[in-house]
């Protein structure tokens, strides 16, 4: 593996790490920076989202239903070809419901993300959530 390939692999991984940290910290500026302006997002319901601003607005509103969240990523598989990358990353996400703080929604899923190097930075150009299952659990 070349030094450039290794650097790109770390940079691509950092995009999704920034993505999950930004969601959990509610830093929507950092979150938006993970996406290309013309990103396509699928798998988060029936709607297909087009555009980084549209997607970030949707997530900002959707997060209002939750208190704390924690997104944990599994190993990432990344195929990098020049300035384009295709990734597959497992995720487990815990969401505390704002209206029922002792209730958690746990999601098991896979992120399939395509990325492109734009102005020297890796950005997500297509992001797909493939749900593996969910569970709602109450501690009450």
C-alpha positions as CSV (number, residue, x, y, z in Angstrom):
1,X,0.0,0.0,0.0
2,X,1.4,3.4,-1.0
3,X,1.8,6.3,1.4
4,X,-0.9,8.2,-0.5
5,X,-3.3,5.2,-0.4
6,X,-2.8,4.9,3.3
7,X,-3.3,8.6,3.9
8,X,-6.5,8.5,1.7
9,X,-7.8,5.4,3.7
10,X,-7.4,7.3,7.0
11,X,-9.0,10.4,5.5
12,X,-12.0,8.5,4.2
13,X,-12.4,6.8,7.6
14,X,-12.2,10.2,9.3
15,X,-15.2,11.4,7.2
16,X,-17.5,8.8,8.8
17,X,-16.0,9.3,12.2
18,X,-16.7,13.1,11.9
19,X,-20.2,12.2,10.7
20,X,-21.0,10.2,13.8
21,X,-19.3,12.5,16.2
22,X,-21.1,15.5,14.7
23,X,-24.5,13.7,15.1
24,X,-23.8,12.8,18.7
25,X,-22.5,16.3,19.6
26,X,-25.3,18.0,17.5
27,X,-22.6,19.9,15.6
28,X,-24.5,20.4,12.4
29,X,-21.8,22.5,10.8
30,X,-19.3,19.7,11.2
31,X,-22.0,17.2,10.0
32,X,-22.7,19.3,6.9
33,X,-19.0,19.4,6.1
34,X,-19.0,15.6,5.6
35,X,-21.2,15.9,2.4
36,X,-20.7,17.1,-1.1
37,X,-23.2,19.8,-2.1
38,X,-24.9,17.3,-4.5
39,X,-25.0,14.3,-2.2
40,X,-27.7,11.7,-2.6
41,X,-29.0,10.0,0.6
42,X,-31.1,6.9,0.6
43,X,-32.4,4.3,3.1
44,X,-33.5,6.7,5.9
45,X,-37.2,6.1,5.2
46,X,-38.9,6.2,1.8
47,X,-37.7,9.6,0.7
48,X,-34.5,10.1,-1.3
49,X,-32.6,13.3,-0.3
50,X,-30.7,15.4,-2.8
51,X,-28.2,18.0,-1.5
52,X,-26.1,18.4,1.6
53,X,-28.2,21.3,2.9
54,X,-31.5,19.4,2.4
55,X,-30.1,16.4,4.1
56,X,-28.6,18.3,7.0
57,X,-31.9,20.2,7.6
58,X,-33.8,16.8,7.7
59,X,-31.3,15.4,10.2
60,X,-31.5,18.5,12.4
61,X,-35.3,18.2,12.6
62,X,-35.2,14.4,13.1
63,X,-32.8,14.7,16.0
64,X,-35.3,16.7,17.9
65,X,-37.1,13.5,18.8
66,X,-34.0,12.2,20.6
67,X,-32.0,13.1,23.7
68,X,-28.5,11.7,23.8
69,X,-27.4,9.4,20.9
70,X,-24.3,7.3,20.5
71,X,-23.2,6.0,17.1
72,X,-20.5,3.3,17.1
73,X,-18.8,2.3,13.9
74,X,-17.4,-1.2,13.1
75,X,-14.5,-1.7,10.8
76,X,-14.7,0.1,7.5
77,X,-14.1,-1.6,4.2
78,X,-12.8,1.0,1.7
79,X,-12.0,0.6,-2.0
80,X,-10.1,3.7,-3.1
81,X,-9.4,4.4,-6.8
82,X,-7.7,7.7,-7.2
83,X,-10.1,10.5,-6.0
84,X,-13.1,8.1,-5.6
85,X,-13.9,5.8,-2.7
86,X,-16.6,3.2,-2.0
87,X,-17.0,2.2,1.6
88,X,-19.0,-0.2,3.8
89,X,-19.2,0.4,7.5
90,X,-21.2,-1.3,10.1
91,X,-22.9,0.9,12.7
92,X,-24.7,0.4,16.0
93,X,-26.6,3.5,17.2
94,X,-28.4,4.1,20.5
95,X,-31.0,6.8,20.6
96,X,-32.7,7.9,23.9
97,X,-36.2,9.1,23.1
98,X,-36.8,12.7,24.2
99,X,-40.4,12.0,25.3
100,X,-39.4,8.8,27.2
101,X,-35.9,9.2,28.5
102,X,-35.7,5.7,29.9
103,X,-36.5,4.3,26.4
104,X,-33.8,3.6,23.9
105,X,-34.0,2.8,20.2
106,X,-31.1,0.7,19.0
107,X,-30.3,0.4,15.3
108,X,-28.0,-2.1,13.7
109,X,-27.1,-1.1,10.2
110,X,-24.6,-0.7,7.5
111,X,-23.5,2.6,5.9
112,X,-22.7,2.3,2.2
113,X,-21.0,5.5,1.3
114,X,-19.4,6.7,-1.9
115,X,-16.9,9.5,-1.5
116,X,-15.0,11.8,-3.8
117,X,-12.0,14.1,-3.1
118,X,-13.3,17.6,-3.7
119,X,-10.8,20.5,-3.4
120,X,-8.5,18.2,-1.5
121,X,-11.1,16.9,1.0
122,X,-13.0,13.7,1.0
123,X,-16.8,14.3,0.9
124,X,-19.7,11.8,0.8
125,X,-21.4,11.9,-2.6
126,X,-23.9,9.1,-2.0
127,X,-24.9,7.7,1.4
128,X,-27.1,4.7,2.0
129,X,-28.4,3.2,5.2
130,X,-29.0,-0.5,5.1
131,X,-31.0,-1.4,8.2
132,X,-30.2,-4.8,9.8
133,X,-32.7,-4.4,12.6
134,X,-34.0,-2.2,15.4
135,X,-35.1,-2.7,19.0
136,X,-37.0,-0.4,21.3
137,X,-36.3,-1.1,25.0
138,X,-37.7,0.6,28.1
139,X,-36.0,0.6,31.5
140,X,-39.3,1.4,33.2
